[in-house]
């Protein structure tokens, strides 16, 4: 009887130890399932992060209108992205460039916030050969009999040469900031002609016709700069 009781106690003790071991393993497994993983946390942070806004707006933003030189009159629209220019450079073959820009060009007018009372002209060479943006653009607002005055102080040190796809710039002071102008009016149309190498008259290319943004005010102080190699240079006047 004593031996039977001893074996029974040993079996009971063994069963108790096995039950305790099983309970510990189950407890560890539940704790592992309930713990957040590092990859899950990282994914949630990534999804919550705001997207980066697009690159800044082009300088001279605002209302724009464009016209095509050497063709029919222009239509309103948004000008495309403009490239730089090669002031004083030769053509892509290294030969001197003497062809004035005018045929195969696009002219875009942009309303700018600074300087005040200014607009910006962008002349882009859409042809396959280099051309020179000689002197200043020749402007006529609406039915004006005389061309707009040119700011002689803005004459660049070198003629701006445009390889295919490159652009030149000219700013228009629509009216003086001090209000000294007279005979003010709201202009609706702008014709842009192109100067030849000698600066006398205009080239044979058809003017680029542009429909101006509503409320474009001009007066007797309106003037335009020479063509410049950069937008920044044009807007300093």
VOBA-51307 format. One record per residue: residue number from 1; z, y, x of N, C-alpha, C, O, CB in turn. Coordinates in steps of 0.2 Angstrom, whole numbers, plus 2048, in hexadecimal, padded with zeros to 3 digits. Glycine has a CB too. Layout:
BEGIN
SITE num  nw  nv  nu caw cav cau  cw  cv  cu  ow  ov  ou cbw cbv cbu
SITE NUM   Z   Y   X   Z   Y   X   Z   Y   X   Z   Y   X   Z   Y   X
...
END
This chain:
BEGIN
SITE num  nw  nv  nu caw cav cau  cw  cv  cu  ow  ov  ou cbw cbv cbu
SITE   1 800 7FA 804 800 800 800 800 806 804 7FD 80B 803 806 800 7FB
SITE   2 804 806 80A 804 80C 80E 7FD 80D 811 7FB 813 812 809 80B 814
SITE   3 7FA 808 813 7F3 809 816 7EE 80C 811 7EA 810 813 7F0 802 819
SITE   4 7EF 80A 80B 7EA 80C 806 7EB 814 805 7E7 818 804 7EB 808 7FF
SITE   5 7F2 816 804 7F4 81D 803 7F1 821 809 7EF 827 808 7FB 81D 803
SITE   6 7F2 81E 80F 7EF 822 815 7E8 823 815 7E6 829 816 7F1 81E 81C
SITE   7 7E4 81E 813 7DD 81F 813 7DB 824 80D 7D6 828 80E 7D9 818 811
SITE   8 7DF 823 808 7DD 828 802 7DE 82F 804 7DA 833 802 7E1 826 7FC
SITE   9 7E4 830 808 7E5 837 80A 7E0 83A 80F 7DE 840 80E 7EC 838 80D
SITE  10 7DE 835 813 7D8 837 818 7D2 839 814 7CF 83E 816 7D7 832 81D
SITE  11 7D0 835 80F 7CA 836 80C 7CA 83D 808 7C6 841 808 7C8 831 807
SITE  12 7D0 83E 805 7D1 845 801 7D1 84B 806 7CE 850 804 7D8 845 7FE
SITE  13 7D4 84A 80C 7D4 84F 811 7CD 851 813 7CB 856 814 7D8 84E 817
SITE  14 7C9 84B 814 7C2 84C 816 7BE 850 811 7BA 854 812 7BF 845 818
SITE  15 7BF 84E 80B 7BB 851 805 7BD 858 805 7B8 85C 803 7BC 84D 7FE
SITE  16 7C3 85A 806 7C5 861 805 7C2 865 80B 7C0 86B 809 7CD 861 806
SITE  17 7C2 862 811 7BF 866 816 7B7 867 815 7B4 86C 817 7C0 862 81D
SITE  18 7B4 862 812 7AD 863 811 7AB 868 80B 7A7 86C 80C 7AA 85C 80E
SITE  19 7B0 868 806 7AF 86D 801 7B0 874 804 7AC 879 802 7B4 86C 7FC
SITE  20 7B5 875 808 7B6 87C 80B 7B0 87E 810 7AE 884 810 7BC 87C 810
SITE  21 7AD 879 813 7A8 87B 818 7A2 87D 814 79E 882 815 7A6 875 81C
SITE  22 7A0 87A 80E 79B 87B 80A 79C 882 807 797 886 806 79A 876 804
SITE  23 7A2 884 805 7A3 88A 802 7A2 890 807 79F 895 805 7AA 88B 7FF
SITE  24 7A4 88F 80D 7A2 894 812 79B 895 813 799 89B 814 7A6 892 819
SITE  25 797 890 814 790 891 815 78D 894 80F 788 899 810 78D 88A 815
SITE  26 78E 893 809 78C 896 803 78D 89E 803 789 8A2 801 78E 893 7FD
SITE  27 793 89F 805 795 8A6 806 791 8AA 80B 78F 8B0 809 79D 8A7 807
SITE  28 790 8A7 811 78C 8AA 816 785 8AC 813 782 8B1 814 78C 8A6 81C
SITE  29 782 8A7 810 77B 8A8 80D 77A 8AD 808 776 8B1 808 779 8A1 80A
SITE  30 77F 8AE 804 77F 8B3 7FF 77F 8BA 802 77C 8BF 800 785 8B3 7FA
SITE  31 784 8BB 807 784 8C1 80B 77E 8C3 80E 77C 8C9 80E 78A 8C1 810
SITE  32 77A 8BE 811 774 8C0 814 76E 8C2 80F 76B 8C7 811 771 8BA 818
SITE  33 76E 8BF 80A 769 8C1 805 76A 8C8 802 766 8CC 801 769 8BD 7FF
SITE  34 771 8CA 801 772 8D1 7FF 772 8D7 804 772 8DC 802 779 8D1 7FC
SITE  35 771 8D5 80A 770 8DB 80F 769 8DE 80F 764 8DA 810 772 8D8 816
SITE  36 768 8E4 80F 762 8E7 810 75F 8E6 817 763 8E6 81C 762 8EF 80E
SITE  37 758 8E5 818 755 8E4 81E 753 8EB 821 752 8F0 81D 74F 8DF 81E
SITE  38 752 8EC 827 750 8F2 82B 749 8F4 829 747 8F9 828 750 8F1 832
SITE  39 744 8EF 828 73D 8F0 826 73D 8F3 81F 739 8F7 81E 739 8E9 827
SITE  40 741 8F0 81A 741 8F3 814 743 8FA 814 740 8FE 810 746 8EF 80F
SITE  41 748 8FC 817 74A 903 817 745 908 81A 744 90D 818 751 904 81C
SITE  42 742 905 820 73C 909 823 737 90A 81E 734 910 81E 73A 906 829
SITE  43 735 905 81A 72F 906 816 731 90B 810 72D 90F 80E 72E 8FF 812
SITE  44 737 90B 80E 739 910 808 739 917 80B 737 91B 808 740 90E 806
SITE  45 73B 918 811 73B 91F 814 734 921 815 732 927 814 73E 91F 81B
SITE  46 72F 91C 817 728 91E 818 725 920 812 721 925 811 724 919 81B
SITE  47 727 91D 80C 723 91E 806 726 925 803 722 928 800 725 919 801
SITE  48 72C 927 805 72F 92D 802 72D 933 806 72D 938 803 736 92C 802
SITE  49 72A 932 80C 728 938 810 723 93C 80D 71E 938 80B 727 936 817
SITE  50 723 942 80D 71D 946 80A 717 946 80E 718 946 814 71F 94D 808
SITE  51 711 946 80B 70B 946 810 70A 94D 813 70C 952 810 705 945 80B
SITE  52 707 94D 819 706 953 81D 700 957 819 6FB 954 818 704 952 824
SITE  53 701 95E 818 6FC 962 815 6F6 962 819 6F6 961 820 6FE 968 813
SITE  54 6F0 963 816 6EA 964 81A 6EA 96A 81F 6EE 96E 81E 6E4 965 816
SITE  55 6E6 96A 824 6E6 96F 829 6E5 976 825 6E2 976 820 6E0 96E 82E
SITE  56 6E6 97B 829 6E6 982 826 6E0 984 823 6DA 981 825 6E9 987 82B
SITE  57 6E0 989 81F 6DA 98B 81C 6D6 98F 821 6D9 992 826 6DB 990 816
SITE  58 6CF 990 820 6CB 994 825 6CD 99B 824 6CF 99E 81F 6C4 993 823
SITE  59 6CD 99E 82A 6CE 9A6 82A 6C9 9A9 826 6C3 9A7 826 6CE 9A8 832
SITE  60 6CB 9AF 823 6C7 9B3 81F 6C6 9AF 818 6C0 9B0 815 6C0 9B3 823
SITE  61 6CB 9AB 816 6CA 9A8 810 6CA 9AD 80A 6CB 9B3 80B 6D0 9A3 80F
SITE  62 6C8 9AA 804 6C7 9AE 7FE 6C0 9AD 7FC 6BD 9A8 7FD 6C8 9B6 800
SITE  63 6BE 9B2 7F7 6B7 9B1 7F4 6B2 9B1 7F9 6B2 9B5 7FE 6B6 9B6 7EF
SITE  64 6AD 9AC 7F8 6A7 9AC 7FD 6A1 9AC 7F9 6A1 9A9 7F4 6A8 9A6 802
SITE  65 69C 9AE 7FC 695 9AD 7FA 690 9AD 7FF 691 9AF 805 693 9B3 7F5
SITE  66 68A 9A9 7FE 686 9A8 804 67F 9A9 802 67D 9A9 7FC 687 9A1 807
SITE  67 67A 9AA 807 673 9AB 806 670 9A8 80C 673 9A7 811 671 9B3 805
SITE  68 669 9A7 80B 665 9A4 810 660 9A9 812 65C 9AC 80E 662 99D 80D
SITE  69 660 9AA 819 65B 9AE 81C 654 9AB 81C 654 9A5 81D 65D 9B1 823
SITE  70 64F 9AF 81C 648 9AC 81D 646 9A8 816 641 9A5 817 648 9A8 822
SITE  71 649 9A9 811 647 9A6 80B 649 9AA 805 649 9B0 805 64B 99F 80A
SITE  72 64A 9A7 7FF 64B 9AA 7F9 652 9AD 7F9 656 9AB 7FD 64A 9A6 7F3
SITE  73 653 9B2 7F4 65A 9B5 7F4 65F 9B0 7F3 65E 9AA 7F1 65A 9BA 7EE
SITE  74 665 9B2 7F5 66B 9AD 7F6 66E 9AC 7EF 66D 9B0 7EA 670 9B0 7FA
SITE  75 673 9A7 7EF 676 9A5 7E9 67E 9A5 7EB 67F 9A4 7F1 674 99F 7E6
SITE  76 682 9A6 7E6 689 9A6 7E7 68B 99F 7E9 688 99A 7E7 68D 9A8 7E1
SITE  77 691 99F 7ED 693 998 7EF 698 999 7F5 69A 99E 7F6 68D 994 7F1
SITE  78 69A 993 7F7 69F 993 7FC 69C 991 803 698 98C 803 6A5 98E 7FB
SITE  79 69D 995 808 69A 994 80F 69D 98E 812 6A3 98D 811 69B 99A 813
SITE  80 699 98B 816 69B 985 819 69F 987 820 6A0 98D 821 696 980 81B
SITE  81 6A2 982 823 6A5 983 829 6A1 986 82E 69B 983 82F 6A9 97D 82B
SITE  82 6A3 98B 832 69F 98E 837 6A0 98C 83E 6A6 98B 83F 69F 995 836
SITE  83 69B 98B 842 69D 989 849 69E 990 84D 69D 995 84A 697 985 84C
SITE  84 69F 98F 854 6A0 995 858 699 997 85A 694 995 857 6A4 993 85E
SITE  85 699 99C 85F 692 99F 861 692 99F 869 698 99E 86C 691 9A6 85E
SITE  86 68D 9A0 86B 68C 9A0 873 689 9A7 875 683 9A8 876 687 99B 875
SITE  87 68E 9AC 876 68C 9B2 878 689 9B2 87E 68C 9B0 883 692 9B7 877
SITE  88 683 9B5 87F 67F 9B6 885 67C 9AF 888 679 9AF 88D 684 9B8 88A
SITE  89 67D 9AA 884 67A 9A3 887 673 9A3 886 670 9A6 881 67E 99D 884
SITE  90 670 99F 88A 669 99D 888 668 997 883 66E 995 880 665 99B 88F
SITE  91 662 995 882 662 990 87D 664 989 880 666 989 885 65A 98F 87B
SITE  92 663 984 87C 665 97D 87E 661 97A 884 663 976 887 665 978 878
SITE  93 65B 97E 885 657 97B 88B 659 980 891 656 97E 897 650 97C 88A
SITE  94 65D 985 891 65F 989 896 65A 98F 897 65B 994 89B 65E 985 89C
SITE  95 655 98F 893 650 995 893 653 99B 88F 657 99A 88B 649 993 88F
SITE  96 651 9A1 891 653 9A7 88E 651 9A7 886 64C 9A5 885 651 9AD 891
SITE  97 656 9A9 882 654 9A9 87B 652 9B1 879 656 9B5 87A 65A 9A7 877
SITE  98 64D 9B1 876 64B 9B8 873 649 9B8 86C 648 9BE 869 645 9BA 877
SITE  99 64A 9B3 869 648 9B2 861 64E 9B5 85D 654 9B3 85E 647 9AB 85F
SITE 100 64D 9BA 859 652 9BD 855 654 9B8 84F 64F 9B5 84D 650 9C4 852
SITE 101 65A 9B8 84E 65C 9B4 848 659 9B7 841 659 9BD 841 664 9B3 847
SITE 102 658 9B3 83D 655 9B6 836 652 9B1 832 654 9B0 82C 650 9BC 838
SITE 103 64D 9AD 835 64A 9A7 831 64F 9A1 832 652 9A1 837 643 9A5 834
SITE 104 650 99D 82E 654 997 82F 65C 999 831 65E 996 835 651 993 834
SITE 105 65E 99D 82D 666 99F 82D 669 99F 827 666 99F 821 666 9A6 831
SITE 106 670 99E 827 674 99F 821 679 9A5 822 67C 9A5 827 677 998 81F
SITE 107 679 9A9 81D 67E 9AF 81E 683 9AE 818 681 9AD 812 67A 9B5 81D
SITE 108 689 9AE 81A 68F 9AD 815 693 9B3 815 695 9B6 81B 693 9A7 817
SITE 109 695 9B6 80F 69A 9BC 80F 6A0 9B9 80C 6A1 9B5 808 697 9C1 80A
SITE 110 6A6 9BB 810 6AC 9B9 80E 6B1 9BF 80D 6B1 9C3 811 6AF 9B4 813
SITE 111 6B5 9BF 807 6BA 9C4 806 6C0 9C2 80A 6C2 9BC 80A 6BB 9C4 7FF
SITE 112 6C3 9C7 80E 6C8 9C6 812 6CE 9CA 810 6CD 9CF 80D 6C7 9C7 81A
SITE 113 6D4 9C8 812 6DA 9CB 810 6DC 9D0 815 6E0 9D5 814 6E0 9C7 80E
SITE 114 6DB 9CF 81C 6DC 9D3 821 6D6 9D3 826 6D3 9CE 828 6E2 9D1 825
SITE 115 6D4 9D9 828 6D7 9E0 826 6D5 9E1 81F 6D1 9DE 81C 6D3 9E6 82B
SITE 116 6D9 9E6 81C 6D8 9E7 815 6D1 9EB 814 6CE 9EE 818 6DD 9EC 812
SITE 117 6CE 9EA 80E 6C8 9ED 80C 6C2 9EB 811 6BE 9EF 812 6C8 9F5 80C
SITE 118 6C2 9E4 813 6BD 9E2 817 6BA 9DB 814 6BD 9D8 810 6C0 9E0 81E
SITE 119 6B4 9DA 817 6B1 9D4 815 6AE 9D1 81C 6AD 9D5 821 6AB 9D5 810
SITE 120 6AC 9CB 81C 6AA 9C7 822 6A3 9C4 821 6A2 9C0 81C 6AF 9C2 825
SITE 121 69E 9C6 825 698 9C2 825 698 9BD 82A 69A 9BE 830 692 9C7 826
SITE 122 695 9B7 829 694 9B1 82D 68D 9B0 82D 68A 9AE 828 699 9AB 82C
SITE 123 68A 9B0 833 683 9AE 834 682 9A8 838 685 9A7 83D 67F 9B4 838
SITE 124 680 9A3 835 67F 99C 837 678 99A 839 674 99B 834 683 997 833
SITE 125 676 998 83F 670 995 840 66F 98E 83E 672 98A 840 66F 995 848
SITE 126 66A 98E 839 669 987 835 663 984 838 660 97F 836 668 988 82E
SITE 127 65F 988 83D 659 985 840 65A 980 845 660 97E 847 655 98A 842
SITE 128 655 97E 849 655 979 84E 655 97C 855 655 979 85A 650 974 84D
SITE 129 654 983 855 654 987 85C 659 98C 85C 65B 98F 857 64C 989 85D
SITE 130 65A 98F 862 65F 994 863 65C 99B 861 656 99B 861 661 995 86A
SITE 131 660 99F 85E 65E 9A6 85D 663 9AB 85F 669 9A9 860 65C 9A6 855
SITE 132 661 9B1 85F 666 9B7 861 668 9BB 85B 663 9BD 857 663 9BB 866
SITE 133 66E 9BC 85A 670 9C1 855 670 9C8 858 676 9CA 85A 678 9BF 852
SITE 134 66B 9CB 857 66A 9D2 85A 66E 9D7 856 66E 9D7 850 663 9D3 85B
SITE 135 671 9DC 85A 673 9E2 857 678 9E0 851 67D 9DC 852 66E 9E6 854
SITE 136 677 9E3 84B 67C 9E3 846 678 9E0 840 672 9E2 83F 67F 9E9 844
SITE 137 67B 9DD 83B 677 9DC 835 675 9E2 831 679 9E7 831 67B 9D7 830
SITE 138 66F 9E2 82E 66D 9E8 82A 66E 9E7 823 66B 9E2 820 665 9E9 82B
SITE 139 673 9EB 820 676 9EA 819 673 9EF 814 673 9F5 816 67D 9E9 819
SITE 140 672 9EC 80E 670 9F1 808 674 9EE 802 673 9E8 800 669 9F1 807
SITE 141 679 9F2 800 67C 9F0 7FA 679 9F2 7F4 676 9F8 7F3 684 9F3 7FA
SITE 142 678 9EE 7EF 674 9EF 7E9 66D 9F2 7EA 669 9F0 7EE 679 9F3 7E4
SITE 143 66C 9F8 7E7 666 9FC 7E8 666 A01 7ED 662 A06 7EC 664 9FE 7E1
SITE 144 66B A01 7F2 66B A07 7F7 665 A08 7FA 661 A03 7FC 671 A05 7FC
SITE 145 663 A0E 7FB 65D A10 7FF 65E A10 806 659 A0F 80A 65B A17 7FD
SITE 146 664 A11 809 665 A11 810 669 A0B 812 66E A08 80E 668 A17 812
SITE 147 668 A08 818 66D A03 81A 674 A05 81C 675 A0B 81D 669 A00 821
SITE 148 678 A01 81B 67F A02 81D 680 A04 824 67D A02 828 684 9FC 81B
SITE 149 685 A09 825 686 A0C 82C 689 A06 830 68C A01 82E 68C A11 82B
SITE 150 688 A07 837 68A A02 83C 68F A05 840 68F A0A 842 684 9FF 840
SITE 151 694 A01 841 69A A03 846 698 A02 84D 698 9FC 850 6A0 9FF 844
SITE 152 695 A07 850 693 A07 857 698 A05 85C 697 A02 861 690 A0D 859
SITE 153 69F A06 85A 6A4 A04 85F 6A5 9FC 860 6A8 9FA 864 6AB A07 85D
SITE 154 6A2 9F9 85B 6A3 9F1 85B 69D 9EE 85F 69D 9E8 85F 6A3 9EF 854
SITE 155 699 9F1 863 694 9EE 866 697 9E9 86C 69B 9EB 870 68F 9F4 86A
SITE 156 695 9E3 86B 697 9DE 870 694 9DF 877 68F 9E3 878 696 9D7 86E
SITE 157 697 9DC 87C 695 9DC 883 68E 9D8 884 68A 9DA 888 69A 9DA 888
SITE 158 68D 9D3 880 687 9CF 881 684 9CD 87A 688 9CD 875 688 9C9 885
SITE 159 67E 9CC 879 67B 9CA 873 67D 9C3 871 67E 9BF 876 673 9CA 874
SITE 160 67F 9C2 86B 681 9BB 869 67C 9B7 868 677 9B8 863 686 9BC 862
SITE 161 67B 9B1 86C 676 9AC 86B 679 9A6 867 67F 9A4 868 674 9AA 872
SITE 162 675 9A4 862 678 99F 85E 673 998 85F 66D 998 85D 677 9A1 856
SITE 163 676 993 861 673 98D 862 673 98A 85A 677 98C 856 677 988 867
SITE 164 66F 985 859 66F 982 852 676 980 850 67A 97C 853 66B 97C 852
SITE 165 678 982 84A 67F 981 847 684 986 849 689 986 846 681 97A 849
SITE 166 683 98A 84E 688 98F 850 687 996 84B 683 997 848 687 991 857
SITE 167 68D 99A 84C 68D 99F 847 68F 9A6 84B 692 9A6 850 692 99E 842
SITE 168 68D 9AB 848 68F 9B2 84A 693 9B5 844 692 9B3 83F 689 9B6 84D
SITE 169 696 9BB 846 69A 9BE 840 69A 9C5 841 699 9C8 846 6A2 9BC 841
SITE 170 69A 9C9 83B 69B 9D0 83A 69F 9D2 835 69F 9CE 82F 694 9D3 839
SITE 171 6A3 9D7 836 6A8 9D9 830 6A5 9DF 82D 6A2 9E3 830 6AF 9DA 833
SITE 172 6A7 9E0 827 6A5 9E6 823 6AB 9E9 820 6AF 9E6 81D 6A0 9E3 81D
SITE 173 6AC 9F0 822 6B1 9F4 820 6AE 9F6 819 6AA 9FB 819 6B3 9F9 825
SITE 174 6B1 9F4 814 6AE 9F6 80D 6B0 9FD 80B 6AC A01 808 6B0 9F1 808
SITE 175 6B6 9FF 80D 6B8 A06 80C 6BE A07 810 6C2 A03 812 6BA A07 804
SITE 176 6BF A0D 812 6C4 A0F 816 6CB A0E 813 6CC A10 80D 6C3 A17 819
SITE 177 6D0 A0C 817 6D7 A0B 815 6DA A11 813 6DF A11 80F 6DB A07 81A
SITE 178 6D8 A17 816 6DB A1D 814 6D9 A21 80E 6DB A26 80C 6DB A22 81A
SITE 179 6D4 A1E 80B 6D1 A20 805 6CC A26 806 6CB A2A 801 6D6 A22 800
SITE 180 6CA A27 80C 6C6 A2D 80D 6BF A2D 80B 6BB A32 80A 6C6 A2F 815
SITE 181 6BD A27 808 6B6 A26 806 6B5 A29 7FF 6B9 A2A 7FB 6B4 A1F 806
SITE 182 6AE A2A 7FE 6AC A2D 7F7 6A7 A29 7F4 6A4 A25 7F7 6AA A35 7F8
SITE 183 6A5 A2B 7EE 69F A28 7EB 6A0 A20 7EA 69C A1C 7EC 699 A29 7EE
SITE 184 6A7 A1E 7E9 6A8 A17 7E9 6A5 A13 7E3 6A3 A16 7DD 6AF A16 7E8
SITE 185 6A3 A0D 7E4 6A0 A09 7DE 6A1 A02 7E0 6A3 A00 7E5 698 A0B 7DE
SITE 186 6A0 9FE 7DB 6A1 9F6 7DB 69A 9F3 7DC 696 9F4 7D8 6A5 9F3 7D5
SITE 187 699 9F0 7E2 693 9ED 7E4 693 9E6 7E1 698 9E2 7E1 692 9ED 7EC
SITE 188 68D 9E4 7DF 68C 9DD 7DD 687 9D9 7E1 688 9D3 7E2 689 9DD 7D6
SITE 189 683 9DC 7E5 67E 9D8 7E9 67E 9DB 7F0 67F 9E1 7F1 677 9D9 7E6
SITE 190 67C 9D7 7F5 67C 9D9 7FC 676 9D6 7FF 675 9CF 7FF 682 9D7 800
SITE 191 671 9DA 802 66B 9D7 806 66D 9D8 80D 66E 9DD 80F 665 9DB 804
SITE 192 66C 9D2 811 66D 9D2 818 667 9D1 81C 664 9CC 81B 673 9CD 81A
SITE 193 665 9D6 820 65F 9D5 824 661 9D5 82B 667 9D6 82D 65A 9DB 823
SITE 194 65C 9D3 82F 65D 9D2 836 659 9D6 83B 654 9D7 83A 65C 9CA 838
SITE 195 65D 9D8 840 65A 9DD 845 656 9D9 84A 658 9D4 84C 65F 9E1 849
SITE 196 650 9DC 84D 64C 9D9 852 650 9DB 859 655 9DE 859 645 9DC 852
SITE 197 64C 9D8 85E 64F 9D9 865 650 9E1 867 655 9E3 86A 64B 9D6 86A
SITE 198 64B 9E5 865 64B 9EC 867 64F 9F0 862 650 9F6 863 644 9EF 867
SITE 199 652 9ED 85D 656 9F1 858 652 9F5 853 656 9F9 84F 65B 9F5 85C
SITE 200 64C 9F6 854 648 9FA 84F 646 9F7 849 643 9F1 849 642 9FD 853
SITE 201 648 9F9 843 647 9F6 83D 64A 9EF 83C 650 9EE 83E 63F 9F5 83C
SITE 202 646 9EB 838 649 9E4 837 644 9DF 838 63E 9E0 839 64C 9E3 830
SITE 203 646 9D9 839 641 9D3 83A 63D 9D2 834 63E 9D5 82F 644 9CD 83D
SITE 204 638 9CE 835 634 9CC 82F 637 9C7 82A 635 9C5 825 62D 9C9 831
SITE 205 63D 9C4 82C 640 9BF 828 643 9C2 822 645 9C8 822 646 9BC 82C
SITE 206 642 9BF 81C 645 9C1 816 64C 9C2 816 650 9BE 819 643 9BC 810
SITE 207 64F 9C7 813 656 9C9 813 65A 9C3 810 657 9C0 80B 658 9CF 810
SITE 208 660 9C2 812 664 9BD 80E 668 9C1 809 66B 9C6 80A 66A 9BA 813
SITE 209 667 9BE 803 669 9C2 7FD 670 9BE 7FB 670 9B8 7FA 665 9C2 7F7
SITE 210 675 9C2 7FA 67C 9C0 7F8 67E 9C3 7F2 67E 9C9 7F1 681 9C1 7FE
SITE 211 681 9BF 7ED 685 9C2 7E8 68C 9C2 7EA 68F 9BE 7EB 684 9BD 7E1
SITE 212 68F 9C9 7E9 695 9CA 7EC 69B 9C8 7E7 69A 9C8 7E1 696 9D2 7ED
SITE 213 6A1 9C7 7EA 6A6 9C5 7E5 6A8 9CB 7E0 6A6 9D1 7E2 6AD 9C4 7E9
SITE 214 6AA 9CA 7DB 6AC 9CF 7D6 6B1 9D4 7D9 6B5 9D2 7DC 6AE 9CC 7CF
SITE 215 6AF 9DB 7D7 6B4 9E0 7D9 6B3 9E2 7E1 6B8 9E5 7E3 6BB 9DE 7D9
SITE 216 6AD 9E1 7E4 6AC 9E3 7EB 6AB 9EB 7EB 6A5 9ED 7E8 6A6 9DF 7EE
SITE 217 6AF 9EE 7ED 6AF 9F6 7ED 6AD 9F9 7F3 6AF 9F7 7F9 6B6 9F9 7EB
SITE 218 6A8 9FD 7F3 6A5 A01 7F9 6A5 A08 7F8 6A5 A0A 7F2 69E 9FE 7FA
SITE 219 6A5 A0C 7FD 6A4 A13 7FC 6A0 A16 803 69D A12 806 6AB A17 7FC
SITE 220 6A1 A1C 804 69D A1F 809 6A0 A1D 810 69D A1F 815 69E A27 808
SITE 221 6A6 A1A 811 6A8 A18 817 6A6 A11 819 6A8 A0E 81E 6B0 A19 817
SITE 222 6A2 A0E 815 6A1 A07 816 69D A06 81C 698 A0A 81E 69C A04 810
SITE 223 69E A01 821 69B A00 827 69B 9F9 829 69F 9F5 826 69D A05 82D
SITE 224 697 9F7 82E 696 9F0 830 696 9F0 837 694 9F4 83B 690 9EC 82D
SITE 225 699 9EA 83A 69A 9EA 842 693 9E6 844 68F 9E4 840 6A0 9E6 844
SITE 226 692 9E6 84B 68D 9E2 84E 68F 9DB 84D 695 9D9 84C 68D 9E4 856
SITE 227 68A 9D7 84E 68C 9CF 84E 691 9CE 854 68F 9D0 859 685 9CB 84E
SITE 228 696 9CA 852 69B 9C8 858 69A 9C0 858 698 9BD 854 6A2 9CA 856
SITE 229 69D 9BE 85E 69D 9B7 860 6A3 9B3 85C 6A3 9AD 85C 69D 9B6 867
SITE 230 6A8 9B7 85A 6AD 9B3 857 6B0 9B7 850 6AF 9BD 850 6B3 9B2 85B
SITE 231 6B3 9B4 84C 6B5 9B7 846 6BB 9BC 848 6BB 9C1 845 6B8 9B2 841
SITE 232 6BF 9BA 84C 6C5 9BF 84E 6C2 9C5 851 6C5 9CA 84F 6C9 9BB 854
SITE 233 6BD 9C5 855 6BA 9CB 858 6B7 9D0 852 6B8 9D6 852 6B4 9CA 85D
SITE 234 6B4 9CC 84D 6B1 9D0 848 6B6 9D4 844 6B5 9D9 841 6AD 9CC 843
SITE 235 6BC 9D0 843 6C1 9D3 83E 6C6 9D8 842 6CB 9DA 83F 6C5 9CD 83B
SITE 236 6C4 9D9 848 6C8 9DF 84B 6C6 9E6 84A 6C9 9EB 84B 6C8 9DE 853
SITE 237 6C0 9E6 846 6BE 9ED 845 6BF 9EF 83D 6BD 9F4 83B 6B6 9ED 847
END
